[in-house]
Amino acid sequence: MKKLILFMIIVFGMLVLSGLSLAIAEELKLGRFDGVTIKACLIGGGDYEKIYEKFFPKFEELTGAKVEIVFKGNGFDIDKKMKLDFAAGTVDYDVCWNHTSFFSQYFDFVEPLEKYFTEEELADFSPRVMQFAWKDGHLWFIPRHADISSLHYRTDLFNDPEIRKKFKEKYGYDLRPPETWEEFKEIALFLNNPPEIYGTQFAGKEEALSGRFWDILMAYGGKILDENYKPAFNGPEGIKVATLLRDLYQAGAMPPGMVNFLWDDVAANWVNGTIAMYTEWYGWYSYFQNPEASKVAGKFDLARQPKGDAGIHSGWAGAHAFSVTKFSKNKEAAAALVKYITSYEPQLFEGQIGYIPVRNSVFDTLKKEAENSPDPLAKKRLELMQLQINEDFTPPPIVPEWIPISNILYPTLQAIMLGDKTVEDGLNEAAKKVEELMAEAGYYD
């Protein structure tokens, strides 16, 4: 009798799970794809892969399809592989990684998705993020998660009574997270006490530097390219931003050798306790708050990025995403995989392990969960994230030439910061090279 009861319980449980699976499949309108293998080329490494391990088997159960990952790598490696595959016509995958900084290079090779998604299905995504998924009337990708920087600042310094007193005497206002980039400069210079403490820092080479230049440039109302695709970063706004970076570096308010730093280097400086404040991506948060790895754990707070003359908050941002290739022989099945892997449950899982969601419903759930967190920044961090994703999120120019433009711009910014070029000469020289690049690409025909 006991064995019979146990058997009945197991069968009942299986029926319940089967019913739940069918309900999920019906709710998401996934369809059945028995016998179909969906091949994927995806970003890999670290936490990126956890979603595949957890949810691809669920998708297979829901739809009858099989998912095969044929390539995994970092974004730059995938970009190289995809461009070669696209050019040679050797694409053997249905679903591919995509990104706001790269997707304009792939228009001829990925499938527009608007016919696979209804307005209702897209309504939960951040409208600010989704507006950058559309180009020329087509929906090119579905976002997976996003990234944007917030101001990180040392509360042990900002709340020190003696420091606050001296700052108020010098500048006439209370020491607080800077609301403008001019205040950012003043505070960085004031708190600067090298080599123990540097006022600030940025990653100082490659797209990390040109992107940060863009981050501040937008706050001043500037552009990298104007509406005619002519370089515009050498105008008054760009001059102000490049001058800001140069002045901070030349004053010693940034660590020496910063022009050689990338993300890991600036993160290491922060956890070593040598930086007063800087703008940084959210993804490092658990590392920064780990007392075994970080000297500033529990000693910092977060704020929205400063504004420039235009009254705009900086918001250089990006979003990882999924697309369907034009070469796919199973586009319906591929679109179903994209629909499922960007649905509420997978996005909630990624949000819970630290990524910034792009669904407002996921933010609502995470904020509710954070109400009981012992981390005093848990809820505030999520609220700030959501505010920035919905209001400040702004990728670099959506043109295939963005990375080549960046490769012209960042060495010029380095030379300006090092004092090897004047601000005006450097930006004008870079603008001339960018104009030549865009002319060769056919923008002015």
N, C-alpha and C positions, 0 to 999 in steps of 0.2 A: 504493500500500500504506500509506504514512504517513497519507494522508487517511482511509483506511478504519479504521486503528487509532485515530486521533484521534476519528473519529465514534463508534466503539465505546466509547471511554473516556467520551465525553460522555453517550452513551445510558446506559451503566452508572451513571455518576454521578447522572443524573436518576432512574434506577430506585431507587438507594440513597436519595436524598433523598425520593422519593415513598414509599418503604417506611418511612422514619423518620417522615414526616408522618402516614402511616396509623397507625403505632404510637403516636404521641403522641395522635392523635385517639381511638384505641381505648382507650388507658390512661386518658384523662380522660373517656371516655364522652360525647364532645361531640355526636355525631350529624351528619347531613348536612342542610343547609338551602339547597339550590341554588335560586337565584332569589329568596331572601328578603333584604330590606334591613333591617338593624337600625339604628335611629336612636338617637343618644346625646346627652345633655346633660351636659357634663363640666367639671371644673375645668381651667383652662388657665393658660398662662404658665410661663416658665422650664422647669425640668426635669420638671414635671408632664406635659408633652406628649411627652417622649421615648418613653415606653412606648407611646403610641398610634402614633407613627410607626414604631416597630420591630415591634410585635406585632400590630396590627390586620391588616396584610397577611398575616401568618402565619395568623391565625385565618381569614381569608377563604380562604386556600389549603386549610386543613384541613377546612373545613365547607362551602365553596361559597357561603356567605352574603356579603353586602356590608355594610360598616359605614360609616355616614354620621354625622358629628358635626354636629348642627344648632345647637349653642350651646356656647361655651366662655367661662368667666369665673372670677373669684375666688369663694370660698365664699359671701360675702355677696351677690354679684350673682346667683349661681345660686339661692340661697335665695329671694331676692325673685322671680325669674322663675318658679321652680317653684311657689311659693305662689299666684302670680297664675294660672298655667296650671292648677293643680289646682282652684282655686276656680271658674274660668271653664269648666272642662272642655275646654280647648284643647290638652291635652298631645298632641304629635305625635312623641314619642320613647319608645323601649322600655327603654332603660337610662339611669339617672341617677346622678349623684354623690350621696353621702350622707356623713354624719359623725356621730360619737357625740354631739356637742353639738346637733345639729339634728334627728336622725331621728325623735324622738318627735312632731314636728310633722306627720310624713308618713304616719302609720299608716293613714289612710283612703285613701291614694293609691298606696302601693307594695305589691307582691305579696309575701306570705310565701314564703320560699325553702326551708323545710325539706323540701318534697316534691321539690326538685331536687338536693339534696345529701345524701349518706349520711353516717353517723357516721364512717366510714373516711375520706371525703374531707375532713372537717372536723378530723380528729384532729391534723394537723400544725400547725394554727393555735394560737397561744397561748390556753390555756383562760381565762386572765384577761381577755384582750381579747374572746374569743368570748362570755363570759357577759354582756357588755353589748350584744351584737348580738341577744340574745333579750329579748323582752318579751311578757307575756301569752301565753306558750306558743308564740310564733312567732319565726322567724328573719327579721329585717328587712333585713339587709345582710350582705355578705361584705367583710371588711376588706382594704384595699389596702396601707396602711402606717400606722404609728402615730407618735406624738410624745409625749415626756415630757421633763422638765427634769432636768438634773444640776447639781450644784454645780461651778462654775468658780472656781478660786482661783489666785492668783499665786504660783508657786513661788519666784520671786526674793525675794518678801517673806516668805513662810512659812519659807524656809530660811535667811534672813539671821541669822547668829549673834548680832548685837547686838539685833535685834528679838526673837529667841527668848529671849534672856537677860532682857530687860526684861519680856516677857510672863510668863515663869515667876515672876519676882519679884512681879508684881502679882496674878496669878490662881492661882498654885500648881500649875498643870499645864502640860504642854508645848504649844507652839503647833502645831496640827495642824488638818486640816479639821474643822469643827465637827460633833459627833455629835448635838447637840441644838440646838433653836432658841434656847435661852438662851445656849449657847456661841456660836452665830452672832452674837447681839447683842453679847456681850462682845468677840469678835474684831473685829467691824466697828467698834465704838467705839474699840478700841485701835489699829487700823491706820489710822484716819481721820486724814488730814493735808491738809485742803482748802487750796487748790484743786488741789494736785498729785495727791493720792490721796483718794478718798472710800471709806469703809468698804464700802459696798454700794450697790445700786440695784435698782429694779424698774420695769417699764413701769407708768406711773401713771394710766392712764385706760381707760375702756371695759372690755370683758370681760377685757382684759389685767390690770387691777387686781383686779376682783372674782374672777377666776379664781385669781390668786396668793393672794388672801385665802383662798379655798377650799383651795388647796394647803397652806397652813400650818394652817388650821382642822382639816383631817382628821387631821393629825399629833397634835393635841390631843384627838382623839376627838369633835370637834364635827361638826355637820351644818348645811347650809343650810336644809333642810326636814326635819321629823321624819316619822315613819311615817304621820301623819295629814295631811301636807302643810301643817302649820303652820310658820311661820318659826322656826328654832331658832338662828340665827347670833348672836342677841343674848344668849345664855346666857354662862356663865362662860368657856367656851372661846373664843367670839368676842371677848369683852372682852379676854382675854389677847393674842389675835392683833392686834386693832386697836391695843392699847396698844403692842405691839412695833413696829408700823409707825409709829405716831405718835412714839414715843420716838426711833427712829432718824432720822426726818426732822427732828424738832425739834432734835436734837443736831447737825444739820449733817452726819450720816454718810451722807446721800444727797444727790445733786446738787440745787441749787436749781432749781425749775421741773420737778422730776421728775413732777409731776402732769400734765404735758403730753406726757410721753414715751410712745411706742409702741415696737414691737420694733426698728425700724431705729435709733431714737435710742439705746436702751440698748446695742445691738450696736456702734454707733459709739463710744460712751464707752469700752467695753471695749477695742476695738482701738486707741484713742488712749492707752491706758495709764493712765487716771484712776480705775479701779475696782479695789479689792483682791479682792473676791469677790462673786459673786451666782449665783442660779440661772437657768439659761438652757436653751433647747431645743437639741437636738443639731444641728439643721440648719445652724447657722452655722459649723460646725467648720472647713471648708476656708477660709472667709474669715478666721477667727481665726488659723489657722496659716499664712496667706500672708504671708511676710516683706515683700513689697512693699506690702501694705495694712495690716498689723497690727504695732504696736509690741510686742505681747505674744506674738508667734509664738515657740514654743519655751519660753515662760516661764510656762506655766500647766499645771495638771493638773485632773482630773475626779474627782468623788466622788459617792456616793449622797447624796440630799438628807437633811437632818437629820430627827431624830425630835422629837415633842412629848411632852407628859405621858403620852399614851396608849401610848407606845412604838411608834408607827406612823411609818414614813417618809413624808414628803410624796410625792404621786404624781399631782398634777393632770395629766391626760393626755387625748388624743384620738386618734381614728383616722379617716382618710379611707377611704371605702368605695364600693362600687357596689351599686345596687339595681335591681330590675325594676319598672316602673310597672304599676299595675292596668290602665291604658289600652292597654297593648301588645297588639297582635293576634298577636304572635309570641313568646309568653312562653317557650316551650321554647328558641327560638333566642337570645333575650335572656339567659336563664339560662346557656346554654352560653357566651356571650361573657363573662359575669361569672365563670364557672368558669375559663375559659382565662386571662383577664387577671389573675386572682389566684392562678394556679398557680405552681409552683416557679420555672420559667424567668423569667417576667416579674418576679416578686418578687426573684429573685436579681439581675437587671439593675438594678432600682431600689435594692436594697441596695448594689450596687457604685458607684452614683452618689451615694450619701449618705443615702438614706431609711432609716428604721428598719423592718426587716421584721417581719412578724407570724407568719411560719412558722419553727418551730424548726430545720427542716432547712436553711433559708437561713442562719440564724445559724451553724450548724455549718460550712457551706461558707465563709462569710466569715471566720470565726475561723481556719480552716485557711489561707486565703489570707493573712491578716494576719500569720501567723508569719514570713513572709519580708519584711515591710514595713520600710522604713527608719524609719518613724514609730514612736517608742517608745510612743505611746498607741494605736496601731491596734488591737491585740488587746484591751487593757484596756478601751478605749472600747466595743467590741462586747460584751464580757462584762458590763460594767456596764449597757449598754442592755438586754441580754436579761434580766438580773436584774430590772431595773425594770419591763420590759414584762410579765414573768411574775408579779411579786409586788406591785408598787406601783401599777400602772396603775389609775386611778380617775377617770372622767369626772365632770363636774358633775351635778347632779340630772337624771335622765332624764324631764323633763317639757317640754311645749311652751313653758312660760312661763320657761324658764331665761334666755333673753336679756332679756325684760322684767324679770325679777328682777335680773339683772346691771345693767340700766340704772337701777334704783332704788339698788342697793347701791354702785356705784362712786363716784357723786358724794358719797355719805355718807362713804365712806372717805377721799376727797380732803379733805372738810371737816374730818374728824377729824385728819388728818395736818397740815393747815394751821393747826390750832388754832381753827378757827371753830366747832366743836362739841365737846362732851365725848364721850368714848368711849361712855358709857352712854346719854346722850341721843340721840346720832347713831344708834346701832344700834337703839335702841327705836323711833325715828321711822321708820327704814327697815323694821323688822319690821312695824310697823303698816301701812305702805303695801303691803308684800308680802302681808300677810294679806288686805287689801282686794282686791288683784289676784287672789289665789287664790279668794276668795269669789265674785268676779264671773265667774270661769272655771268655777264650779260645783263646786268640790272639797268644799264643806261642806254640800251639800244632803242 
